[in-house]
Structure formats: C-alpha cells, structure tokens
C-alpha cells in the first residue's frame, strides 16, 4: 500500500533518488508492456529508440498492419503511467523547493524531458513542505498559516470565470493550430485540454479553495462547452467532437485535479503560472507544426470465400452496387463504399472506387490475376459528411488529414476450392496522439474493408462456375 501511495497518491513527498530510480524502472516497465502488446498483436516489436526520441515513426517502423484493439490497449495502459509521472513530478518539484506547478510540464512533449532532467538534479530543499494536516483535506501544510477557507456557496462568479477561461483557451488554440498552422496535433488534443483544466481550476479557486469535486466538474463542463462553441460557430462537426471528447475530458479532469491539489498545498498566487502556461501553448503548437510528419500505416482485413480465386478475381477489380450499410456510424456520415468499376486492364488501368462522399481514383500498379491487385490513390473524397446544426460545414480535417496512399487485394487459394482475400489500405493520419486516433481510424477501415469483402464474397459464391 505504501508503494501505491507513493506512486499514485498526492500526499507523499518525492525526493531526488526515488524519483530517478522510480522513473527508470517505470520507463522499462512501460516499454516492456507496450512491447508485449505490440508483439501479441503483430508478432513484431517497437524500436527502443522510439522511447528515447519522441518519434511515432521510429516506434512503429516495420510493424505493418495492426488490429485496432492494439491501439485501444496502448492508450489504456498509458493512462496510469501518465498519472504517476504527473503526480510524482509535481511532488518532486515541491520537494526541491521550486513551484510545484513546474511538475505539470511533464504533460508537455519535448519540454517534459527538460523538466525530468531538472527534477533529477535538484536536491531536496530544507524549506520544502508538502504534507497536509490529516484533520482536514483542505488544511495547509504550513502550521503557522491558517487553512484556506472552503467556500460553501456555489461560487457562481468564480465558476463562470473558470468556464470562460477554459472556453477561451480551447477556442484560441483551435484557431491557432487548425486554421493558423494546419495541424491537428498533440498540442491541440492533449496539452490544450490539460491546460484548460489547470487554468479553470486556478481561476475557480483563486480567491479561496473550493471542493475538489466541484473543481473537476467545472473542468468537465468547460471541455463540453468548448465543444459546443466549436459546433455553434461551425468550426467542427458532431462526429469529430464526439471522438475527441473522451480524451479531452479525461485529460482536463486530471489537470484540474492536480491544479487543485497544488493550490491546497501552496497559497502562493497562481497568476504567474497561468500566464506561463498560456505562453507555452502557442510555442508548443509552432514547434509541433515544424517537426510533425504523419506515419505511413497499414490496415489489413481478410475473409474466406467458398469459390476459387479465378471466380473471385472479377469481383475484386470491380463490383456492383452494395446494399445500404447497416452500421450506425456509416448512417451518421462516415464515408462508405458504394460500388467499384475499372477502366482498362493491366498495369496502368484506373479503378474508381465510389464512396458515399465521392470516388477514389486508383491507378493500378500491380496486376497479377488471380493473385494480387495493387493500386495507388491519386484522388479521394472527404472522409465523412460532418453532422452539424447547419446545412454543411467545411471542417479542415475532412480532407488531407486521413489520406489513403494506396491499397491491394491478395487472393490465396485454399483447399476445397476456397479463397482467402486480404484487403489492405496504406494510409497516413495527420492527427496526434496517433495511437489514440489510429484506434478510431482502423476501426472504421476494418468496417469499410469488411463491407467490401463481404460483398465480393456474396457475388463470388453465387456466380455460376
């Protein structure tokens, strides 16, 4: 229990040596867990260099196709490590006698390495105090100072100020990142919600400390209302906001909880820390825009058909109209395949795979009947039709951020005159954190593949032989 309290709690101070040793052991443990997950899903491993150099390309290089369950598992396993890193960094900063707020920079990419090194170097300060009085969870650690008052009333003005601060940060960062820099990166989806939670907690608790539950609910409300503002002004649609909300809500709540804890333990003004965080956000956004580059990913789905490859091949190169999709997410606006036709034959022919939002133009690069068909993608339609209170919106992410680079079908003969078809899409995803968004992307791609392959199967099995 002591070990768990040390790692996950917020009361125990963290000295330099335990911080360094725990950090190294946890880094090795996380690498081992992630490697096990990736190996179980793909039979391959991530590059260890990807853990020293913050590059998704280095981590995923050579993995190839991976099931979407792998991405969900990686995200779920990352959350406890994120909390431990944040909580220990905050307590280590307090133990070193520097503002505990500096520990929150653990959540900022690249900057976190500098903070970790600093926290591993600084010794324990004799003046540092981080232990609250057990009689009241809101009492200050410093005996000579009275405990901060807990406001029993609703604090409507403070709550409104906190909401406005949260909405203002989120809206400003959306304009900067998306419409200014053209990026949907970790600064927007990860660091910004964290900052929204932290700043809303600072504003709400600035004059007097209010309960933790109200502070965290306020951060959650601020995140939801920011999404409503995006929707109201047609900056984003319902689907994108719905996919981003789970991550943003969790991160904003964590940020507000940590900020509330720091406020409880230190009665120093927080205005300077808020200002520093607001300056850091644009700097991170500009830095990410300069260095970010999407990783080429593969998604493969397979199906077995009760027909030989020769009977399946004609339905691979082109197929008749598919029935309406039963899946609920396709009916909400996600693009889905409708039919496919081909002009010409052999390498150089052009296949047109028509989706609900328009056609993919696919020049053939490999023509090996009845075994393999491969193609590039030179033109593609929007990935979805966004739901919105307005007739139509043109959110930037609809085109150019999830891009199909090519694909292929492989047909393998099985015993009994059967065929295994493997459909693969090569794509890039200009959203970050990539592991989070790839979980959604590959779930949808598998659904699209499954729809096409099931139709090819039905056509092939009822065709005369």
Buried (B, 14 or more C-beta within 10 A) or exposed (E): EEEEEBBEBBBBBBBBEBBBEBBEEBBEEBBEBBBEBBBEBBEBBBBEEBBEEBBBBBBBBEBBBBBBBBBBBBBEBBEEBBBBBBBBBBBBBBBBBBBBBBBBBBBBBEBBEEBBEBBBEBEBEEEBBBEBEEEEBBBBBBEEEEBBEEBEEEBEEBBEBBBBBBBBBBBBBBEBBBEBBEBBBBBBBBBBBBBBBBBBBBBBBBEBBBBBEBBBBBBBBBBBBBBEBBBEEBBBBBBBBEBBBEBBBBBBBBBBBBBBBBBBBBBEEBEEBBEEBBEBBBEBBBBBBEEBEBBBBBBBBBBEBEBBBBBBBBBBBBBEEBEEBEBEBBEBBBBBBBBBBBEEEEEEBBBBBBBBBEBBBBBBEEBEBBBBBBBBBEEBBBBBBBBBEEEEBEBBBBBEBBBBBBBBBBBBBEEEBBBBBBBBBBBBBBBBBBBBBBBBBBBBBBBBBBBBBBBBBBBBBEEEE
